[in-house]
Amino acid sequence: MVPTERIYVASLGSQQGNAHVHWHIAALPPGVAFEDQQFRAMMPETRGVLDLAEADRDRLAAGLRAAISR
């Protein structure tokens, strides 16, 4: 679905306020040097942005929903 060389998953949460946990899924694109991958996955300037057309985002969201519901 998304060109990815490696995926990192981090769980973050808090016991203060409203106890919760949330997951960050950081998919690294091909070409990130191995020694930079873990650091790069958590850098604010490289997280959370996929430059995809709206139709591609819709297909990605539908695929994720289908995978989660299995």
PDB file of N, CA, C, O and CB in Angstrom:
ATOM      1  N   MET A   1       0.822  -1.208   0.000  1.00  0.00           N
ATOM      2  CA  MET A   1       0.000   0.000   0.000  1.00  0.00           C
ATOM      3  C   MET A   1       0.860   1.263   0.000  1.00  0.00           C
ATOM      4  O   MET A   1       0.633   2.171  -0.800  1.00  0.00           O
ATOM      5  CB  MET A   1      -0.932   0.003   1.210  1.00  0.00           C
ATOM      6  N   VAL A   2       1.839   1.319   0.890  1.00  0.00           N
ATOM      7  CA  VAL A   2       2.747   2.457   0.991  1.00  0.00           C
ATOM      8  C   VAL A   2       4.165   1.901   0.873  1.00  0.00           C
ATOM      9  O   VAL A   2       4.509   0.972   1.603  1.00  0.00           O
ATOM     10  CB  VAL A   2       2.543   3.257   2.346  1.00  0.00           C
ATOM     11  N   PRO A   3       5.004   2.440  -0.026  1.00  0.00           N
ATOM     12  CA  PRO A   3       6.360   1.916  -0.151  1.00  0.00           C
ATOM     13  C   PRO A   3       7.116   2.071   1.169  1.00  0.00           C
ATOM     14  O   PRO A   3       7.364   3.183   1.635  1.00  0.00           O
ATOM     15  CB  PRO A   3       7.114   2.632  -1.290  1.00  0.00           C
ATOM     16  N   THR A   4       7.469   0.944   1.749  1.00  0.00           N
ATOM     17  CA  THR A   4       8.065   0.949   3.081  1.00  0.00           C
ATOM     18  C   THR A   4       9.195  -0.056   3.157  1.00  0.00           C
ATOM     19  O   THR A   4       9.060  -1.200   2.723  1.00  0.00           O
ATOM     20  CB  THR A   4       7.013   0.645   4.148  1.00  0.00           C
ATOM     21  N   GLU A   5      10.295   0.379   3.708  1.00  0.00           N
ATOM     22  CA  GLU A   5      11.413  -0.532   3.925  1.00  0.00           C
ATOM     23  C   GLU A   5      11.338  -1.171   5.309  1.00  0.00           C
ATOM     24  O   GLU A   5      11.716  -2.329   5.484  1.00  0.00           O
ATOM     25  CB  GLU A   5      12.744   0.208   3.756  1.00  0.00           C
ATOM     26  N   ARG A   6      10.854  -0.420   6.280  1.00  0.00           N
ATOM     27  CA  ARG A   6      10.791  -0.905   7.654  1.00  0.00           C
ATOM     28  C   ARG A   6       9.669  -0.150   8.370  1.00  0.00           C
ATOM     29  O   ARG A   6       9.405   1.012   8.061  1.00  0.00           O
ATOM     30  CB  ARG A   6      12.169  -0.716   8.393  1.00  0.00           C
ATOM     31  N   ILE A   7       9.011  -0.808   9.322  1.00  0.00           N
ATOM     32  CA  ILE A   7       7.945  -0.169  10.103  1.00  0.00           C
ATOM     33  C   ILE A   7       8.289  -0.264  11.587  1.00  0.00           C
ATOM     34  O   ILE A   7       8.646  -1.329  12.091  1.00  0.00           O
ATOM     35  CB  ILE A   7       6.557  -0.835   9.813  1.00  0.00           C
ATOM     36  N   TYR A   8       8.177   0.858  12.267  1.00  0.00           N
ATOM     37  CA  TYR A   8       8.363   0.893  13.717  1.00  0.00           C
ATOM     38  C   TYR A   8       7.019   1.191  14.365  1.00  0.00           C
ATOM     39  O   TYR A   8       6.262   2.030  13.878  1.00  0.00           O
ATOM     40  CB  TYR A   8       9.433   1.958  14.131  1.00  0.00           C
ATOM     41  N   VAL A   9       6.722   0.502  15.465  1.00  0.00           N
ATOM     42  CA  VAL A   9       5.488   0.719  16.219  1.00  0.00           C
ATOM     43  C   VAL A   9       5.886   1.087  17.638  1.00  0.00           C
ATOM     44  O   VAL A   9       6.658   0.374  18.279  1.00  0.00           O
ATOM     45  CB  VAL A   9       4.555  -0.553  16.194  1.00  0.00           C
ATOM     46  N   ALA A  10       5.355   2.207  18.130  1.00  0.00           N
ATOM     47  CA  ALA A  10       5.642   2.649  19.493  1.00  0.00           C
ATOM     48  C   ALA A  10       4.329   2.840  20.226  1.00  0.00           C
ATOM     49  O   ALA A  10       3.401   3.445  19.689  1.00  0.00           O
ATOM     50  CB  ALA A  10       6.479   3.962  19.499  1.00  0.00           C
ATOM     51  N   SER A  11       4.238   2.332  21.451  1.00  0.00           N
ATOM     52  CA  SER A  11       3.052   2.574  22.269  1.00  0.00           C
ATOM     53  C   SER A  11       3.411   3.602  23.323  1.00  0.00           C
ATOM     54  O   SER A  11       4.417   3.473  24.021  1.00  0.00           O
ATOM     55  CB  SER A  11       2.526   1.255  22.925  1.00  0.00           C
ATOM     56  N   LEU A  12       2.581   4.617  23.430  1.00  0.00           N
ATOM     57  CA  LEU A  12       2.789   5.699  24.386  1.00  0.00           C
ATOM     58  C   LEU A  12       1.503   5.879  25.175  1.00  0.00           C
ATOM     59  O   LEU A  12       0.414   5.640  24.655  1.00  0.00           O
ATOM     60  CB  LEU A  12       3.207   7.029  23.671  1.00  0.00           C
ATOM     61  N   GLY A  13       1.621   6.291  26.404  1.00  0.00           N
ATOM     62  CA  GLY A  13       0.417   6.491  27.203  1.00  0.00           C
ATOM     63  C   GLY A  13       0.733   7.221  28.481  1.00  0.00           C
ATOM     64  O   GLY A  13       1.856   7.681  28.689  1.00  0.00           O
ATOM     65  N   SER A  14      -0.263   7.327  29.338  1.00  0.00           N
ATOM     66  CA  SER A  14      -0.116   8.067  30.575  1.00  0.00           C
ATOM     67  C   SER A  14      -1.072   7.513  31.628  1.00  0.00           C
ATOM     68  O   SER A  14      -2.183   7.093  31.305  1.00  0.00           O
ATOM     69  CB  SER A  14      -0.369   9.566  30.345  1.00  0.00           C
ATOM     70  N   GLN A  15      -0.645   7.515  32.859  1.00  0.00           N
ATOM     71  CA  GLN A  15      -1.527   7.163  33.972  1.00  0.00           C
ATOM     72  C   GLN A  15      -2.132   8.422  34.597  1.00  0.00           C
ATOM     73  O   GLN A  15      -2.998   8.324  35.466  1.00  0.00           O
ATOM     74  CB  GLN A  15      -0.756   6.353  35.039  1.00  0.00           C
ATOM     75  N   GLN A  16      -1.690   9.589  34.166  1.00  0.00           N
ATOM     76  CA  GLN A  16      -2.202  10.846  34.711  1.00  0.00           C
ATOM     77  C   GLN A  16      -3.371  11.338  33.863  1.00  0.00           C
ATOM     78  O   GLN A  16      -3.473  11.016  32.679  1.00  0.00           O
ATOM     79  CB  GLN A  16      -1.085  11.917  34.770  1.00  0.00           C
ATOM     80  N   GLY A  17      -4.241  12.116  34.478  1.00  0.00           N
ATOM     81  CA  GLY A  17      -5.403  12.624  33.746  1.00  0.00           C
ATOM     82  C   GLY A  17      -6.300  11.476  33.340  1.00  0.00           C
ATOM     83  O   GLY A  17      -6.805  10.746  34.193  1.00  0.00           O
ATOM     84  N   ASN A  18      -6.500  11.311  32.064  1.00  0.00           N
ATOM     85  CA  ASN A  18      -7.287  10.172  31.573  1.00  0.00           C
ATOM     86  C   ASN A  18      -6.299   9.078  31.146  1.00  0.00           C
ATOM     87  O   ASN A  18      -5.582   9.225  30.156  1.00  0.00           O
ATOM     88  CB  ASN A  18      -8.239  10.595  30.369  1.00  0.00           C
ATOM     89  N   ALA A  19      -6.278   8.001  31.896  1.00  0.00           N
ATOM     90  CA  ALA A  19      -5.371   6.899  31.583  1.00  0.00           C
ATOM     91  C   ALA A  19      -5.651   6.409  30.162  1.00  0.00           C
ATOM     92  O   ALA A  19      -6.793   6.109  29.811  1.00  0.00           O
ATOM     93  CB  ALA A  19      -5.527   5.736  32.612  1.00  0.00           C
ATOM     94  N   HIS A  20      -4.607   6.331  29.360  1.00  0.00           N
ATOM     95  CA  HIS A  20      -4.799   5.946  27.974  1.00  0.00           C
ATOM     96  C   HIS A  20      -3.496   5.415  27.388  1.00  0.00           C
ATOM     97  O   HIS A  20      -2.425   5.527  27.984  1.00  0.00           O
ATOM     98  CB  HIS A  20      -5.315   7.132  27.153  1.00  0.00           C
ATOM     99  N   VAL A  21      -3.623   4.842  26.217  1.00  0.00           N
ATOM    100  CA  VAL A  21      -2.471   4.429  25.421  1.00  0.00           C
ATOM    101  C   VAL A  21      -2.810   4.713  23.967  1.00  0.00           C
ATOM    102  O   VAL A  21      -3.960   4.571  23.552  1.00  0.00           O
ATOM    103  CB  VAL A  21      -2.114   2.907  25.646  1.00  0.00           C
ATOM    104  N   HIS A  22      -1.828   5.105  23.212  1.00  0.00           N
ATOM    105  CA  HIS A  22      -2.021   5.247  21.775  1.00  0.00           C
ATOM    106  C   HIS A  22      -0.782   4.728  21.060  1.00  0.00           C
ATOM    107  O   HIS A  22       0.305   4.650  21.633  1.00  0.00           O
ATOM    108  CB  HIS A  22      -2.307   6.726  21.389  1.00  0.00           C
ATOM    109  N   TRP A  23      -0.974   4.379  19.813  1.00  0.00           N
ATOM    110  CA  TRP A  23       0.075   3.749  19.029  1.00  0.00           C
ATOM    111  C   TRP A  23       0.538   4.681  17.928  1.00  0.00           C
ATOM    112  O   TRP A  23      -0.269   5.352  17.285  1.00  0.00           O
ATOM    113  CB  TRP A  23      -0.409   2.424  18.440  1.00  0.00           C
ATOM    114  N   HIS A  24       1.829   4.715  17.718  1.00  0.00           N
ATOM    115  CA  HIS A  24       2.417   5.428  16.589  1.00  0.00           C
ATOM    116  C   HIS A  24       2.979   4.376  15.647  1.00  0.00           C
ATOM    117  O   HIS A  24       3.743   3.506  16.065  1.00  0.00           O
ATOM    118  CB  HIS A  24       3.529   6.449  17.051  1.00  0.00           C
ATOM    119  N   ILE A  25       2.610   4.454  14.392  1.00  0.00           N
ATOM    120  CA  ILE A  25       3.136   3.559  13.371  1.00  0.00           C
ATOM    121  C   ILE A  25       3.970   4.414  12.437  1.00  0.00           C
ATOM    122  O   ILE A  25       3.448   5.289  11.746  1.00  0.00           O
ATOM    123  CB  ILE A  25       1.989   2.797  12.599  1.00  0.00           C
ATOM    124  N   ALA A  26       5.265   4.158  12.423  1.00  0.00           N
ATOM    125  CA  ALA A  26       6.189   4.947  11.613  1.00  0.00           C
ATOM    126  C   ALA A  26       6.723   4.060  10.496  1.00  0.00           C
ATOM    127  O   ALA A  26       7.563   3.189  10.724  1.00  0.00           O
ATOM    128  CB  ALA A  26       7.358   5.524  12.481  1.00  0.00           C
ATOM    129  N   ALA A  27       6.232   4.291   9.302  1.00  0.00           N
ATOM    130  CA  ALA A  27       6.696   3.542   8.134  1.00  0.00           C
ATOM    131  C   ALA A  27       7.806   4.340   7.460  1.00  0.00           C
ATOM    132  O   ALA A  27       7.586   5.465   7.013  1.00  0.00           O
ATOM    133  CB  ALA A  27       5.523   3.257   7.134  1.00  0.00           C
ATOM    134  N   LEU A  28       8.981   3.762   7.389  1.00  0.00           N
ATOM    135  CA  LEU A  28      10.103   4.445   6.761  1.00  0.00           C
ATOM    136  C   LEU A  28      10.165   4.115   5.277  1.00  0.00           C
ATOM    137  O   LEU A  28      10.055   2.951   4.893  1.00  0.00           O
ATOM    138  CB  LEU A  28      11.417   4.064   7.446  1.00  0.00           C
ATOM    139  N   PRO A  29      10.341   5.127   4.444  1.00  0.00           N
ATOM    140  CA  PRO A  29      10.432   4.867   3.011  1.00  0.00           C
ATOM    141  C   PRO A  29      11.755   4.196   2.666  1.00  0.00           C
ATOM    142  O   PRO A  29      12.710   4.282   3.438  1.00  0.00           O
ATOM    143  CB  PRO A  29      10.278   6.170   2.218  1.00  0.00           C
ATOM    144  N   PRO A  30      11.823   3.535   1.530  1.00  0.00           N
ATOM    145  CA  PRO A  30      13.079   2.938   1.101  1.00  0.00           C
ATOM    146  C   PRO A  30      14.169   4.000   0.999  1.00  0.00           C
ATOM    147  O   PRO A  30      13.900   5.153   0.661  1.00  0.00           O
ATOM    148  CB  PRO A  30      12.902   2.223  -0.243  1.00  0.00           C
ATOM    149  N   GLY A  31      15.388   3.602   1.291  1.00  0.00           N
ATOM    150  CA  GLY A  31      16.527   4.500   1.116  1.00  0.00           C
ATOM    151  C   GLY A  31      17.043   5.150   2.381  1.00  0.00           C
ATOM    152  O   GLY A  31      18.084   5.807   2.342  1.00  0.00           O
ATOM    153  N   VAL A  32      16.352   4.993   3.509  1.00  0.00           N
ATOM    154  CA  VAL A  32      16.864   5.539   4.769  1.00  0.00           C
ATOM    155  C   VAL A  32      17.966   4.601   5.254  1.00  0.00           C
ATOM    156  O   VAL A  32      17.742   3.401   5.413  1.00  0.00           O
ATOM    157  CB  VAL A  32      15.716   5.693   5.853  1.00  0.00           C
ATOM    158  N   ALA A  33      19.142   5.146   5.487  1.00  0.00           N
ATOM    159  CA  ALA A  33      20.269   4.318   5.919  1.00  0.00           C
ATOM    160  C   ALA A  33      19.912   3.572   7.203  1.00  0.00           C
ATOM    161  O   ALA A  33      19.259   4.127   8.086  1.00  0.00           O
ATOM    162  CB  ALA A  33      21.533   5.183   6.133  1.00  0.00           C
ATOM    163  N   PHE A  34      20.340   2.315   7.302  1.00  0.00           N
ATOM    164  CA  PHE A  34      19.995   1.473   8.444  1.00  0.00           C
ATOM    165  C   PHE A  34      20.330   2.146   9.766  1.00  0.00           C
ATOM    166  O   PHE A  34      19.525   2.110  10.697  1.00  0.00           O
ATOM    167  CB  PHE A  34      20.714   0.141   8.348  1.00  0.00           C
ATOM    168  N   GLU A  35      21.501   2.756   9.865  1.00  0.00           N
ATOM    169  CA  GLU A  35      21.916   3.359  11.144  1.00  0.00           C
ATOM    170  C   GLU A  35      21.086   4.592  11.513  1.00  0.00           C
ATOM    171  O   GLU A  35      21.139   5.043  12.658  1.00  0.00           O
ATOM    172  CB  GLU A  35      23.390   3.742  11.081  1.00  0.00           C
ATOM    173  N   ASP A  36      20.324   5.141  10.571  1.00  0.00           N
ATOM    174  CA  ASP A  36      19.476   6.306  10.846  1.00  0.00           C
ATOM    175  C   ASP A  36      18.018   5.947  11.066  1.00  0.00           C
ATOM    176  O   ASP A  36      17.228   6.813  11.443  1.00  0.00           O
ATOM    177  CB  ASP A  36      19.575   7.288   9.717  1.00  0.00           C
ATOM    178  N   GLN A  37      17.636   4.695  10.842  1.00  0.00           N
ATOM    179  CA  GLN A  37      16.220   4.355  10.783  1.00  0.00           C
ATOM    180  C   GLN A  37      15.472   4.582  12.092  1.00  0.00           C
ATOM    181  O   GLN A  37      14.421   5.222  12.073  1.00  0.00           O
ATOM    182  CB  GLN A  37      16.071   2.933  10.376  1.00  0.00           C
ATOM    183  N   GLN A  38      15.960   4.093  13.220  1.00  0.00           N
ATOM    184  CA  GLN A  38      15.210   4.260  14.467  1.00  0.00           C
ATOM    185  C   GLN A  38      15.112   5.727  14.848  1.00  0.00           C
ATOM    186  O   GLN A  38      14.051   6.188  15.271  1.00  0.00           O
ATOM    187  CB  GLN A  38      15.867   3.466  15.601  1.00  0.00           C
ATOM    188  N   PHE A  39      16.196   6.459  14.704  1.00  0.00           N
ATOM    189  CA  PHE A  39      16.190   7.891  15.020  1.00  0.00           C
ATOM    190  C   PHE A  39      15.236   8.631  14.088  1.00  0.00           C
ATOM    191  O   PHE A  39      14.453   9.467  14.538  1.00  0.00           O
ATOM    192  CB  PHE A  39      17.617   8.482  14.910  1.00  0.00           C
ATOM    193  N   ARG A  40      15.297   8.333  12.809  1.00  0.00           N
ATOM    194  CA  ARG A  40      14.481   9.019  11.811  1.00  0.00           C
ATOM    195  C   ARG A  40      12.998   8.748  12.016  1.00  0.00           C
ATOM    196  O   ARG A  40      12.172   9.622  11.755  1.00  0.00           O
ATOM    197  CB  ARG A  40      14.896   8.595  10.411  1.00  0.00           C
ATOM    198  N   ALA A  41      12.646   7.549  12.479  1.00  0.00           N
ATOM    199  CA  ALA A  41      11.241   7.207  12.672  1.00  0.00           C
ATOM    200  C   ALA A  41      10.582   8.088  13.714  1.00  0.00           C
ATOM    201  O   ALA A  41       9.371   8.303  13.655  1.00  0.00           O
ATOM    202  CB  ALA A  41      11.107   5.759  13.071  1.00  0.00           C
ATOM    203  N   MET A  42      11.342   8.600  14.664  1.00  0.00           N
ATOM    204  CA  MET A  42      10.755   9.377  15.751  1.00  0.00           C
ATOM    205  C   MET A  42      11.013  10.880  15.641  1.00  0.00           C
ATOM    206  O   MET A  42      10.626  11.631  16.536  1.00  0.00           O
ATOM    207  CB  MET A  42      11.283   8.879  17.059  1.00  0.00           C
ATOM    208  N   MET A  43      11.653  11.329  14.571  1.00  0.00           N
ATOM    209  CA  MET A  43      11.916  12.761  14.383  1.00  0.00           C
ATOM    210  C   MET A  43      10.626  13.467  13.971  1.00  0.00           C
ATOM    211  O   MET A  43       9.943  13.008  13.055  1.00  0.00           O
ATOM    212  CB  MET A  43      13.029  12.989  13.315  1.00  0.00           C
ATOM    213  N   PRO A  44      10.279  14.577  14.629  1.00  0.00           N
ATOM    214  CA  PRO A  44       9.019  15.275  14.305  1.00  0.00           C
ATOM    215  C   PRO A  44       8.910  15.669  12.838  1.00  0.00           C
ATOM    216  O   PRO A  44       7.821  15.599  12.268  1.00  0.00           O
ATOM    217  CB  PRO A  44       8.884  16.517  15.160  1.00  0.00           C
ATOM    218  N   GLU A  45       9.991  16.073  12.222  1.00  0.00           N
ATOM    219  CA  GLU A  45       9.901  16.544  10.839  1.00  0.00           C
ATOM    220  C   GLU A  45       9.704  15.412   9.829  1.00  0.00           C
ATOM    221  O   GLU A  45       9.425  15.689   8.662  1.00  0.00           O
ATOM    222  CB  GLU A  45      11.146  17.317  10.486  1.00  0.00           C
ATOM    223  N   THR A  46       9.839  14.148  10.238  1.00  0.00           N
ATOM    224  CA  THR A  46       9.646  13.040   9.304  1.00  0.00           C
ATOM    225  C   THR A  46       8.469  12.161   9.695  1.00  0.00           C
ATOM    226  O   THR A  46       8.268  11.111   9.084  1.00  0.00           O
ATOM    227  CB  THR A  46      10.905  12.201   9.222  1.00  0.00           C
ATOM    228  N   ARG A  47       7.687  12.554  10.690  1.00  0.00           N
ATOM    229  CA  ARG A  47       6.551  11.727  11.140  1.00  0.00           C
ATOM    230  C   ARG A  47       5.237  12.280  10.618  1.00  0.00           C
ATOM    231  O   ARG A  47       5.077  13.484  10.419  1.00  0.00           O
ATOM    232  CB  ARG A  47       6.510  11.649  12.678  1.00  0.00           C
ATOM    233  N   GLY A  48       4.307  11.371  10.405  1.00  0.00           N
ATOM    234  CA  GLY A  48       2.914  11.741  10.247  1.00  0.00           C
ATOM    235  C   GLY A  48       2.479  12.303   8.915  1.00  0.00           C
ATOM    236  O   GLY A  48       1.318  12.690   8.782  1.00  0.00           O
ATOM    237  N   VAL A  49       3.350  12.370   7.916  1.00  0.00           N
ATOM    238  CA  VAL A  49       2.952  12.986   6.662  1.00  0.00           C
ATOM    239  C   VAL A  49       3.156  12.004   5.523  1.00  0.00           C
ATOM    240  O   VAL A  49       4.266  11.527   5.287  1.00  0.00           O
ATOM    241  CB  VAL A  49       3.743  14.280   6.410  1.00  0.00           C
ATOM    242  N   LEU A  50       2.089  11.714   4.831  1.00  0.00           N
ATOM    243  CA  LEU A  50       2.157  10.932   3.604  1.00  0.00           C
ATOM    244  C   LEU A  50       1.691  11.839   2.471  1.00  0.00           C
ATOM    245  O   LEU A  50       0.590  12.385   2.527  1.00  0.00           O
ATOM    246  CB  LEU A  50       1.284   9.620   3.696  1.00  0.00           C
ATOM    247  N   ASP A  51       2.505  11.997   1.466  1.00  0.00           N
ATOM    248  CA  ASP A  51       2.150  12.832   0.326  1.00  0.00           C
ATOM    249  C   ASP A  51       1.418  11.956  -0.691  1.00  0.00           C
ATOM    250  O   ASP A  51       2.001  11.482  -1.666  1.00  0.00           O
ATOM    251  CB  ASP A  51       3.421  13.503  -0.308  1.00  0.00           C
ATOM    252  N   LEU A  52       0.115  11.756  -0.433  1.00  0.00           N
ATOM    253  CA  LEU A  52      -0.699  10.887  -1.277  1.00  0.00           C
ATOM    254  C   LEU A  52      -1.892  11.660  -1.821  1.00  0.00           C
ATOM    255  O   LEU A  52      -2.418  12.560  -1.166  1.00  0.00           O
ATOM    256  CB  LEU A  52      -1.173   9.646  -0.490  1.00  0.00           C
ATOM    257  N   ALA A  53      -2.308  11.297  -3.021  1.00  0.00           N
ATOM    258  CA  ALA A  53      -3.528  11.866  -3.585  1.00  0.00           C
ATOM    259  C   ALA A  53      -4.720  11.402  -2.753  1.00  0.00           C
ATOM    260  O   ALA A  53      -4.646  10.375  -2.079  1.00  0.00           O
ATOM    261  CB  ALA A  53      -3.699  11.457  -5.080  1.00  0.00           C
ATOM    262  N   GLU A  54      -5.814  12.153  -2.796  1.00  0.00           N
ATOM    263  CA  GLU A  54      -6.985  11.831  -1.984  1.00  0.00           C
ATOM    264  C   GLU A  54      -7.506  10.416  -2.256  1.00  0.00           C
ATOM    265  O   GLU A  54      -7.873   9.704  -1.321  1.00  0.00           O
ATOM    266  CB  GLU A  54      -8.090  12.845  -2.244  1.00  0.00           C
ATOM    267  N   ALA A  55      -7.540  10.010  -3.511  1.00  0.00           N
ATOM    268  CA  ALA A  55      -8.023   8.659  -3.845  1.00  0.00           C
ATOM    269  C   ALA A  55      -7.107   7.600  -3.233  1.00  0.00           C
ATOM    270  O   ALA A  55      -7.582   6.570  -2.755  1.00  0.00           O
ATOM    271  CB  ALA A  55      -8.105   8.469  -5.384  1.00  0.00           C
ATOM    272  N   ASP A  56      -5.797   7.849  -3.245  1.00  0.00           N
ATOM    273  CA  ASP A  56      -4.854   6.903  -2.642  1.00  0.00           C
ATOM    274  C   ASP A  56      -5.022   6.853  -1.125  1.00  0.00           C
ATOM    275  O   ASP A  56      -4.930   5.781  -0.527  1.00  0.00           O
ATOM    276  CB  ASP A  56      -3.409   7.285  -2.999  1.00  0.00           C
ATOM    277  N   ARG A  57      -5.269   8.010  -0.498  1.00  0.00           N
ATOM    278  CA  ARG A  57      -5.519   8.041   0.954  1.00  0.00           C
ATOM    279  C   ARG A  57      -6.778   7.252   1.289  1.00  0.00           C
ATOM    280  O   ARG A  57      -6.814   6.518   2.277  1.00  0.00           O
ATOM    281  CB  ARG A  57      -5.655   9.503   1.461  1.00  0.00           C
ATOM    282  N   ASP A  58      -7.822   7.407   0.454  1.00  0.00           N
ATOM    283  CA  ASP A  58      -9.072   6.672   0.680  1.00  0.00           C
ATOM    284  C   ASP A  58      -8.844   5.169   0.587  1.00  0.00           C
ATOM    285  O   ASP A  58      -9.356   4.412   1.412  1.00  0.00           O
ATOM    286  CB  ASP A  58     -10.144   7.104  -0.333  1.00  0.00           C
ATOM    287  N   ARG A  59      -8.070   4.727  -0.422  1.00  0.00           N
ATOM    288  CA  ARG A  59      -7.769   3.296  -0.569  1.00  0.00           C
ATOM    289  C   ARG A  59      -6.949   2.789   0.618  1.00  0.00           C
ATOM    290  O   ARG A  59      -7.196   1.692   1.120  1.00  0.00           O
ATOM    291  CB  ARG A  59      -7.006   3.037  -1.890  1.00  0.00           C
ATOM    292  N   LEU A  60      -5.988   3.574   1.063  1.00  0.00           N
ATOM    293  CA  LEU A  60      -5.169   3.191   2.209  1.00  0.00           C
ATOM    294  C   LEU A  60      -6.037   3.061   3.459  1.00  0.00           C
ATOM    295  O   LEU A  60      -5.910   2.088   4.202  1.00  0.00           O
ATOM    296  CB  LEU A  60      -4.043   4.221   2.440  1.00  0.00           C
ATOM    297  N   ALA A  61      -6.913   4.028   3.697  1.00  0.00           N
ATOM    298  CA  ALA A  61      -7.800   3.981   4.866  1.00  0.00           C
ATOM    299  C   ALA A  61      -8.721   2.767   4.801  1.00  0.00           C
ATOM    300  O   ALA A  61      -8.934   2.101   5.814  1.00  0.00           O
ATOM    301  CB  ALA A  61      -8.634   5.271   4.963  1.00  0.00           C
ATOM    302  N   ALA A  62      -9.269   2.474   3.629  1.00  0.00           N
ATOM    303  CA  ALA A  62     -10.148   1.311   3.485  1.00  0.00           C
ATOM    304  C   ALA A  62      -9.379   0.019   3.748  1.00  0.00           C
ATOM    305  O   ALA A  62      -9.898  -0.888   4.399  1.00  0.00           O
ATOM    306  CB  ALA A  62     -10.777   1.280   2.076  1.00  0.00           C
ATOM    307  N   GLY A  63      -8.153  -0.073   3.250  1.00  0.00           N
ATOM    308  CA  GLY A  63      -7.338  -1.262   3.496  1.00  0.00           C
ATOM    309  C   GLY A  63      -7.002  -1.439   4.967  1.00  0.00           C
ATOM    310  O   GLY A  63      -7.030  -2.557   5.481  1.00  0.00           O
ATOM    311  N   LEU A  64      -6.685  -0.343   5.647  1.00  0.00           N
ATOM    312  CA  LEU A  64      -6.400  -0.403   7.078  1.00  0.00           C
ATOM    313  C   LEU A  64      -7.635  -0.827   7.875  1.00  0.00           C
ATOM    314  O   LEU A  64      -7.546  -1.657   8.780  1.00  0.00           O
ATOM    315  CB  LEU A  64      -5.897   0.953   7.572  1.00  0.00           C
ATOM    316  N   ARG A  65      -8.792  -0.244   7.525  1.00  0.00           N
ATOM    317  CA  ARG A  65     -10.030  -0.641   8.216  1.00  0.00           C
ATOM    318  C   ARG A  65     -10.313  -2.132   8.033  1.00  0.00           C
ATOM    319  O   ARG A  65     -10.688  -2.817   8.985  1.00  0.00           O
ATOM    320  CB  ARG A  65     -11.224   0.186   7.697  1.00  0.00           C
ATOM    321  N   ALA A  66     -10.133  -2.634   6.810  1.00  0.00           N
ATOM    322  CA  ALA A  66     -10.391  -4.044   6.529  1.00  0.00           C
ATOM    323  C   ALA A  66      -9.424  -4.929   7.320  1.00  0.00           C
ATOM    324  O   ALA A  66      -9.829  -5.946   7.883  1.00  0.00           O
ATOM    325  CB  ALA A  66     -10.264  -4.327   5.015  1.00  0.00           C
ATOM    326  N   ALA A  67      -8.150  -4.541   7.361  1.00  0.00           N
ATOM    327  CA  ALA A  67      -7.165  -5.345   8.088  1.00  0.00           C
ATOM    328  C   ALA A  67      -7.439  -5.363   9.585  1.00  0.00           C
ATOM    329  O   ALA A  67      -7.283  -6.396  10.236  1.00  0.00           O
ATOM    330  CB  ALA A  67      -5.764  -4.816   7.829  1.00  0.00           C
ATOM    331  N   ILE A  68      -7.845  -4.228  10.129  1.00  0.00           N
ATOM    332  CA  ILE A  68      -8.119  -4.143  11.570  1.00  0.00           C
ATOM    333  C   ILE A  68      -9.366  -4.947  11.937  1.00  0.00           C
ATOM    334  O   ILE A  68      -9.426  -5.526  13.021  1.00  0.00           O
ATOM    335  CB  ILE A  68      -8.294  -2.672  12.000  1.00  0.00           C
ATOM    336  N   SER A  69     -10.353  -4.990  11.055  1.00  0.00           N
ATOM    337  CA  SER A  69     -11.605  -5.672  11.368  1.00  0.00           C
ATOM    338  C   SER A  69     -11.500  -7.187  11.252  1.00  0.00           C
ATOM    339  O   SER A  69     -12.421  -7.889  11.670  1.00  0.00           O
ATOM    340  CB  SER A  69     -12.696  -5.176  10.461  1.00  0.00           C
ATOM    341  N   ARG A  70     -10.415  -7.711  10.702  1.00  0.00           N
ATOM    342  CA  ARG A  70     -10.270  -9.175  10.564  1.00  0.00           C
ATOM    343  C   ARG A  70     -10.016  -9.841  11.874  1.00  0.00           C
ATOM    344  O   ARG A  70      -9.872 -11.062  11.927  1.00  0.00           O
ATOM    345  CB  ARG A  70      -9.156  -9.515   9.617  1.00  0.00           C
TER     346      ARG A  70
END
